[in-house]
Amino acid sequence: MATVVRAQQGDTLDRICLRHYGRTQGATEAALEANPGLAELGPILPIGTPVTLPDAPTQASAGIAAQQPVNLWD
């Protein structure tokens, strides 16, 4: 279920996603898709701008691959 939040002073979409989801990767892109025209408002959103935040995107849908440990020495 989507959540609607309002931009606070100095908010960017990245900052809102970090505050809501705890990360920005994949979340910012999903929020932009859910809010057509939001990017035209500029990098710093006007105070009180409603922003619809969709359900947290899964890591798979966000394009985050499972990381394999790197062994520097064999």
MMTF fields as JSON, N, C-alpha, C and O atoms, coordinates in Angstrom:
{
  "mmtfVersion": "1.0.0",
  "mmtfProducer": "UNKNOWN",
  "numBonds": 295,
  "numAtoms": 296,
  "numGroups": 74,
  "numChains": 1,
  "numModels": 1,
  "chainsPerModel": [1],
  "groupsPerChain": [74],
  "chainIdList": ["A"],
  "bondAtomList": [4, 2, 8, 6, 12, 10, 16, 14, 20, 18, 24, 22, 28, 26, 32, 30, 36, 34, 40, 38, 44, 42, 48, 46, 52, 50, 56, 54, 60, 58, 64, 62, 68, 66, 72, 70, 76, 74, 80, 78, 84, 82, 88, 86, 92, 90, 96, 94, 100, 98, 104, 102, 108, 106, 112, 110, 116, 114, 120, 118, 124, 122, 128, 126, 132, 130, 136, 134, 140, 138, 144, 142, 148, 146, 152, 150, 156, 154, 160, 158, 164, 162, 168, 166, 172, 170, 176, 174, 180, 178, 184, 182, 188, 186, 192, 190, 196, 194, 200, 198, 204, 202, 208, 206, 212, 210, 216, 214, 220, 218, 224, 222, 228, 226, 232, 230, 236, 234, 240, 238, 244, 242, 248, 246, 252, 250, 256, 254, 260, 258, 264, 262, 268, 266, 272, 270, 276, 274, 280, 278, 284, 282, 288, 286, 292, 290],
  "bondOrderList": [1, 1, 1, 1, 1, 1, 1, 1, 1, 1, 1, 1, 1, 1, 1, 1, 1, 1, 1, 1, 1, 1, 1, 1, 1, 1, 1, 1, 1, 1, 1, 1, 1, 1, 1, 1, 1, 1, 1, 1, 1, 1, 1, 1, 1, 1, 1, 1, 1, 1, 1, 1, 1, 1, 1, 1, 1, 1, 1, 1, 1, 1, 1, 1, 1, 1, 1, 1, 1, 1, 1, 1, 1],
  "groupList": [{"groupName": "MET", "atomNameList": ["N", "CA", "C", "O"], "elementList": ["N", "C", "C", "O"], "formalChargeList": [0, 0, 0, 0], "bondAtomList": [1, 0, 2, 1, 3, 2], "bondOrderList": [1, 1, 2], "singleLetterCode": "M", "chemCompType": "L-PEPTIDE LINKING"}, {"groupName": "ALA", "atomNameList": ["N", "CA", "C", "O"], "elementList": ["N", "C", "C", "O"], "formalChargeList": [0, 0, 0, 0], "bondAtomList": [1, 0, 2, 1, 3, 2], "bondOrderList": [1, 1, 2], "singleLetterCode": "A", "chemCompType": "L-PEPTIDE LINKING"}, {"groupName": "THR", "atomNameList": ["N", "CA", "C", "O"], "elementList": ["N", "C", "C", "O"], "formalChargeList": [0, 0, 0, 0], "bondAtomList": [1, 0, 2, 1, 3, 2], "bondOrderList": [1, 1, 2], "singleLetterCode": "T", "chemCompType": "L-PEPTIDE LINKING"}, {"groupName": "VAL", "atomNameList": ["N", "CA", "C", "O"], "elementList": ["N", "C", "C", "O"], "formalChargeList": [0, 0, 0, 0], "bondAtomList": [1, 0, 2, 1, 3, 2], "bondOrderList": [1, 1, 2], "singleLetterCode": "V", "chemCompType": "L-PEPTIDE LINKING"}, {"groupName": "ARG", "atomNameList": ["N", "CA", "C", "O"], "elementList": ["N", "C", "C", "O"], "formalChargeList": [0, 0, 0, 0], "bondAtomList": [1, 0, 2, 1, 3, 2], "bondOrderList": [1, 1, 2], "singleLetterCode": "R", "chemCompType": "L-PEPTIDE LINKING"}, {"groupName": "GLN", "atomNameList": ["N", "CA", "C", "O"], "elementList": ["N", "C", "C", "O"], "formalChargeList": [0, 0, 0, 0], "bondAtomList": [1, 0, 2, 1, 3, 2], "bondOrderList": [1, 1, 2], "singleLetterCode": "Q", "chemCompType": "L-PEPTIDE LINKING"}, {"groupName": "GLY", "atomNameList": ["N", "CA", "C", "O"], "elementList": ["N", "C", "C", "O"], "formalChargeList": [0, 0, 0, 0], "bondAtomList": [1, 0, 2, 1, 3, 2], "bondOrderList": [1, 1, 2], "singleLetterCode": "G", "chemCompType": "PEPTIDE LINKING"}, {"groupName": "ASP", "atomNameList": ["N", "CA", "C", "O"], "elementList": ["N", "C", "C", "O"], "formalChargeList": [0, 0, 0, 0], "bondAtomList": [1, 0, 2, 1, 3, 2], "bondOrderList": [1, 1, 2], "singleLetterCode": "D", "chemCompType": "L-PEPTIDE LINKING"}, {"groupName": "LEU", "atomNameList": ["N", "CA", "C", "O"], "elementList": ["N", "C", "C", "O"], "formalChargeList": [0, 0, 0, 0], "bondAtomList": [1, 0, 2, 1, 3, 2], "bondOrderList": [1, 1, 2], "singleLetterCode": "L", "chemCompType": "L-PEPTIDE LINKING"}, {"groupName": "ILE", "atomNameList": ["N", "CA", "C", "O"], "elementList": ["N", "C", "C", "O"], "formalChargeList": [0, 0, 0, 0], "bondAtomList": [1, 0, 2, 1, 3, 2], "bondOrderList": [1, 1, 2], "singleLetterCode": "I", "chemCompType": "L-PEPTIDE LINKING"}, {"groupName": "CYS", "atomNameList": ["N", "CA", "C", "O"], "elementList": ["N", "C", "C", "O"], "formalChargeList": [0, 0, 0, 0], "bondAtomList": [1, 0, 2, 1, 3, 2], "bondOrderList": [1, 1, 2], "singleLetterCode": "C", "chemCompType": "L-PEPTIDE LINKING"}, {"groupName": "HIS", "atomNameList": ["N", "CA", "C", "O"], "elementList": ["N", "C", "C", "O"], "formalChargeList": [0, 0, 0, 0], "bondAtomList": [1, 0, 2, 1, 3, 2], "bondOrderList": [1, 1, 2], "singleLetterCode": "H", "chemCompType": "L-PEPTIDE LINKING"}, {"groupName": "TYR", "atomNameList": ["N", "CA", "C", "O"], "elementList": ["N", "C", "C", "O"], "formalChargeList": [0, 0, 0, 0], "bondAtomList": [1, 0, 2, 1, 3, 2], "bondOrderList": [1, 1, 2], "singleLetterCode": "Y", "chemCompType": "L-PEPTIDE LINKING"}, {"groupName": "GLU", "atomNameList": ["N", "CA", "C", "O"], "elementList": ["N", "C", "C", "O"], "formalChargeList": [0, 0, 0, 0], "bondAtomList": [1, 0, 2, 1, 3, 2], "bondOrderList": [1, 1, 2], "singleLetterCode": "E", "chemCompType": "L-PEPTIDE LINKING"}, {"groupName": "ASN", "atomNameList": ["N", "CA", "C", "O"], "elementList": ["N", "C", "C", "O"], "formalChargeList": [0, 0, 0, 0], "bondAtomList": [1, 0, 2, 1, 3, 2], "bondOrderList": [1, 1, 2], "singleLetterCode": "N", "chemCompType": "L-PEPTIDE LINKING"}, {"groupName": "PRO", "atomNameList": ["N", "CA", "C", "O"], "elementList": ["N", "C", "C", "O"], "formalChargeList": [0, 0, 0, 0], "bondAtomList": [1, 0, 2, 1, 3, 2], "bondOrderList": [1, 1, 2], "singleLetterCode": "P", "chemCompType": "L-PEPTIDE LINKING"}, {"groupName": "SER", "atomNameList": ["N", "CA", "C", "O"], "elementList": ["N", "C", "C", "O"], "formalChargeList": [0, 0, 0, 0], "bondAtomList": [1, 0, 2, 1, 3, 2], "bondOrderList": [1, 1, 2], "singleLetterCode": "S", "chemCompType": "L-PEPTIDE LINKING"}, {"groupName": "TRP", "atomNameList": ["N", "CA", "C", "O"], "elementList": ["N", "C", "C", "O"], "formalChargeList": [0, 0, 0, 0], "bondAtomList": [1, 0, 2, 1, 3, 2], "bondOrderList": [1, 1, 2], "singleLetterCode": "W", "chemCompType": "L-PEPTIDE LINKING"}],
  "groupTypeList": [0, 1, 2, 3, 3, 4, 1, 5, 5, 6, 7, 2, 8, 7, 4, 9, 10, 8, 4, 11, 12, 6, 4, 2, 5, 6, 1, 2, 13, 1, 1, 8, 13, 1, 14, 15, 6, 8, 1, 13, 8, 6, 15, 9, 8, 15, 9, 6, 2, 15, 3, 2, 8, 15, 7, 1, 15, 2, 5, 1, 16, 1, 6, 9, 1, 1, 5, 5, 15, 3, 14, 8, 17, 7],
  "groupIdList": [1, 2, 3, 4, 5, 6, 7, 8, 9, 10, 11, 12, 13, 14, 15, 16, 17, 18, 19, 20, 21, 22, 23, 24, 25, 26, 27, 28, 29, 30, 31, 32, 33, 34, 35, 36, 37, 38, 39, 40, 41, 42, 43, 44, 45, 46, 47, 48, 49, 50, 51, 52, 53, 54, 55, 56, 57, 58, 59, 60, 61, 62, 63, 64, 65, 66, 67, 68, 69, 70, 71, 72, 73, 74],
  "secStructList": [7, 7, 3, 3, 3, 3, 7, 7, 6, 6, 7, 7, 2, 2, 2, 2, 2, 2, 2, 2, 2, 1, 7, 7, 6, 6, 2, 2, 2, 2, 2, 2, 2, 2, 1, 6, 6, 4, 4, 4, 4, 7, 1, 1, 7, 7, 6, 6, 7, 3, 3, 3, 3, 7, 1, 7, 7, 7, 6, 6, 6, 6, 6, 7, 7, 7, 7, 7, 7, 7, 7, 1, 7, 7],
  "xCoordList": [0.838, 0.0, 0.891, 1.798, 0.629, 1.443, 1.216, 0.153, 2.236, 2.185, 2.403, 3.244, 1.672, 1.872, 2.522, 2.014, 3.656, 4.343, 4.426, 4.259, 4.677, 4.818, 6.269, 6.881, 6.794, 8.18, 8.355, 7.514, 9.46, 9.826, 10.85, 11.311, 11.197, 12.141, 13.457, 14.061, 13.896, 15.169, 15.14, 16.187, 13.962, 13.879, 14.144, 13.711, 14.858, 14.997, 14.316, 14.037, 14.05, 13.416, 14.329, 13.855, 15.624, 16.576, 16.481, 16.476, 16.405, 16.344, 15.057, 15.073, 13.945, 12.669, 12.742, 12.298, 13.301, 13.414, 14.328, 14.036, 15.429, 16.345, 15.648, 15.807, 14.886, 14.172, 13.087, 12.896, 12.383, 11.257, 11.696, 11.249, 12.578, 12.974, 14.293, 14.571, 15.094, 16.407, 17.466, 18.593, 17.113, 18.054, 17.492, 16.333, 18.33, 17.862, 17.898, 17.11, 18.789, 18.936, 17.651, 17.19, 17.084, 15.843, 14.613, 13.575, 14.716, 13.575, 13.296, 12.138, 14.337, 14.153, 13.517, 12.626, 13.973, 13.417, 11.939, 11.126, 11.593, 10.196, 9.329, 8.189, 9.858, 9.103, 8.897, 7.834, 9.9, 9.742, 8.659, 7.88, 8.609, 7.576, 6.189, 5.219, 6.088, 4.794, 4.339, 3.189, 5.236, 4.931, 5.286, 6.293, 4.474, 4.78, 4.815, 3.962, 5.81, 5.942, 6.733, 7.035, 7.075, 7.799, 9.192, 9.66, 9.853, 11.207, 11.235, 12.251, 10.13, 10.088, 10.067, 10.274, 9.825, 9.784, 11.179, 11.321, 12.204, 13.576, 14.121, 13.392, 15.421, 16.051, 15.547, 15.405, 15.277, 14.749, 13.255, 12.822, 12.478, 11.031, 10.444, 10.913, 9.416, 8.739, 8.134, 7.639, 8.176, 7.627, 6.158, 5.388, 5.784, 4.403, 4.037, 2.897, 4.978, 4.693, 4.347, 5.135, 3.175, 2.85, 3.664, 3.764, 4.229, 5.027, 4.469, 4.431, 4.038, 3.536, 4.71, 5.486, 4.841, 5.917, 5.292, 4.538, 5.612, 5.051, 5.632, 6.586, 5.043, 5.6, 7.089, 7.536, 7.841, 9.293, 9.636, 9.228, 10.392, 10.795, 11.728, 12.587, 11.549, 12.43, 13.801, 13.946, 14.78, 16.133, 16.226, 16.973, 15.486, 15.533, 14.945, 15.5, 13.817, 13.207, 13.983, 13.848, 14.784, 15.586, 16.893, 17.682, 17.126, 18.334, 19.557, 20.684, 19.355, 20.47, 20.792, 20.0, 21.932, 22.334, 22.869, 23.442, 22.676, 23.242, 24.762, 25.323, 25.407, 26.846, 27.555, 27.227, 28.524, 29.346, 30.591, 31.152, 31.023, 32.229, 33.444, 33.547, 34.344, 35.563, 36.704, 36.915, 37.425, 38.568, 39.831, 40.104, 40.597, 41.77, 42.912, 43.728, 42.973, 44.033, 43.437, 42.575, 43.879, 43.409, 44.305, 44.057],
  "yCoordList": [-1.168, 0.0, 1.241, 1.363, 2.14, 3.343, 4.289, 4.296, 5.078, 6.067, 7.442, 7.591, 8.432, 9.798, 10.599, 10.658, 11.211, 12.081, 13.479, 13.641, 14.464, 15.839, 16.275, 16.02, 16.937, 17.396, 18.43, 19.305, 18.3, 19.26, 20.235, 20.051, 21.25, 22.244, 21.589, 20.853, 21.862, 21.356, 19.918, 19.362, 19.298, 17.897, 17.701, 18.486, 16.643, 16.126, 14.765, 14.21, 14.232, 12.914, 11.857, 10.943, 11.976, 11.032, 11.048, 9.999, 12.249, 12.372, 11.761, 11.094, 11.986, 11.406, 9.883, 9.204, 9.34, 7.88, 7.295, 6.236, 7.975, 7.498, 7.485, 6.538, 8.517, 8.589, 7.513, 6.912, 7.268, 6.33, 4.866, 4.001, 4.6, 3.215, 2.8, 1.61, 3.778, 3.457, 3.279, 2.884, 3.568, 3.477, 4.283, 4.697, 4.497, 5.228, 4.371, 4.597, 3.399, 2.588, 1.823, 1.036, 2.055, 1.41, 2.128, 2.145, 2.718, 3.401, 4.732, 5.081, 5.468, 6.754, 6.572, 7.33, 5.57, 5.301, 4.923, 5.378, 4.086, 3.673, 4.869, 4.978, 5.765, 6.951, 7.896, 8.503, 8.021, 8.863, 8.314, 9.08, 6.998, 6.381, 6.602, 6.744, 6.631, 6.8, 8.263, 8.545, 9.194, 10.63, 11.332, 12.037, 11.151, 11.824, 13.346, 13.915, 13.982, 15.429, 15.912, 17.101, 15.026, 15.437, 15.965, 16.916, 15.365, 15.786, 17.216, 17.901, 17.672, 19.025, 20.097, 21.273, 19.719, 20.691, 21.13, 22.099, 20.425, 20.767, 19.825, 18.996, 19.952, 19.019, 19.171, 18.18, 20.402, 20.621, 20.855, 21.802, 19.993, 20.049, 21.19, 21.47, 21.846, 22.878, 22.281, 21.154, 23.026, 22.564, 22.195, 22.948, 21.038, 20.588, 19.806, 19.358, 19.623, 18.844, 17.414, 16.763, 16.906, 15.518, 14.565, 14.756, 13.56, 12.562, 11.19, 10.8, 10.463, 9.104, 8.147, 8.111, 7.374, 6.379, 4.988, 4.577, 4.265, 2.928, 1.975, 2.307, 0.793, -0.219, -0.357, -0.161, -0.691, -0.8, -1.762, -2.923, -1.277, -2.166, -3.249, -2.986, -4.461, -5.552, -5.338, -4.611, -5.954, -5.798, -6.343, -5.8, -7.404, -7.972, -6.997, -6.818, -6.359, -5.416, -4.118, -3.369, -3.842, -2.626, -2.829, -1.894, -4.041, -4.311, -4.535, -4.404, -4.867, -5.103, -6.592, -7.418, -6.918, -8.316, -8.788, -8.011, -10.055, -10.625, -10.571, -11.021, -10.029, -9.864, -11.107, -11.663, -11.512, -12.648, -12.118, -11.104, -12.798, -12.336, -12.432, -13.34, -11.493, -11.474, -11.976, -11.485, -12.942, -13.483, -12.955, -13.294, -12.134, -11.532, -12.522, -12.384, -13.519, -14.503, -15.889, -16.209, -16.702, -18.099, -19.015, -20.22],
  "zCoordList": [0.0, 0.0, 0.0, 0.823, -0.91, -1.053, 0.126, 0.746, 0.414, 1.474, 0.854, -0.032, 1.299, 0.828, 1.955, 3.075, 1.63, 2.579, 1.973, 0.764, 2.783, 2.294, 2.491, 3.528, 1.47, 1.523, 2.632, 2.834, 3.332, 4.367, 3.783, 2.656, 4.53, 4.037, 3.628, 4.408, 2.397, 1.901, 1.422, 1.09, 1.377, 0.971, -0.517, -1.36, -0.801, -2.158, -2.154, -1.091, -3.331, -3.387, -2.776, -2.101, -3.006, -2.406, -0.883, -0.239, -0.319, 1.146, 1.691, 2.725, 0.997, 1.424, 1.363, 2.289, 0.274, 0.14, 1.205, 1.76, 1.495, 2.535, 3.885, 4.655, 4.177, 5.447, 5.533, 6.59, 4.437, 4.455, 4.314, 5.068, 3.336, 3.033, 3.695, 3.84, 4.092, 4.649, 3.58, 3.88, 2.328, 1.208, 0.048, 0.064, -0.952, -2.128, -3.385, -4.303, -3.446, -4.653, -4.942, -4.116, -6.102, -6.486, -5.961, -6.624, -4.781, -4.174, -4.864, -5.093, -5.191, -5.852, -7.217, -7.598, -7.951, -9.272, -9.179, -9.984, -8.193, -8.007, -7.624, -8.077, -6.795, -6.392, -7.571, -7.702, -8.424, -9.611, -10.539, -11.107, -10.694, -11.53, -10.946, -11.69, -9.627, -8.963, -8.926, -8.589, -9.27, -9.19, -10.495, -10.558, -11.541, -12.803, -12.6, -11.918, -13.201, -13.102, -11.903, -11.808, -10.991, -9.787, -10.128, -9.502, -11.103, -11.469, -12.005, -11.884, -12.593, -13.146, -12.056, -12.354, -10.815, -9.718, -9.284, -8.539, -9.745, -9.392, -8.348, -7.803, -8.066, -7.124, -5.695, -4.978, -5.277, -3.927, -4.063, -4.719, -3.444, -3.587, -2.758, -1.655, -3.296, -2.516, -1.24, -1.252, -0.164, 1.111, 0.926, 0.329, 1.44, 1.389, 0.151, 0.027, -0.783, -1.986, -1.59, -0.904, -2.012, -1.7, -2.584, -3.796, -1.965, -2.671, -2.324, -1.157, -3.348, -3.151, -3.155, -4.109, -2.091, -1.978, -2.073, -1.191, -3.152, -3.297, -2.256, -1.552, -2.173, -1.275, -1.56, -2.69, -0.54, -0.686, -1.811, -1.787, -2.805, -3.882, -3.351, -2.51, -3.85, -3.425, -4.036, -5.019, -3.469, -4.002, -5.416, -6.23, -5.732, -7.081, -8.089, -9.173, -7.741, -8.683, -8.756, -9.724, -7.762, -7.766, -8.527, -8.664, -9.021, -9.782, -8.92, -9.397, -7.676, -6.768, -6.793, -6.338, -7.315, -7.405, -6.06, -5.296, -5.785, -4.567, -4.699, -5.699, -3.707, -3.796, -3.288, -2.24, -4.063, -3.693, -2.993, -3.407, -1.937, -1.263, -2.187, -3.012, -2.031, -2.839, -1.97, -0.861, -2.474, -1.766, -2.439, -3.59, -1.739, -2.342, -2.509, -3.419, -1.635, -1.729, -1.747, -0.928, -2.659, -2.726, -1.973, -1.927]
}
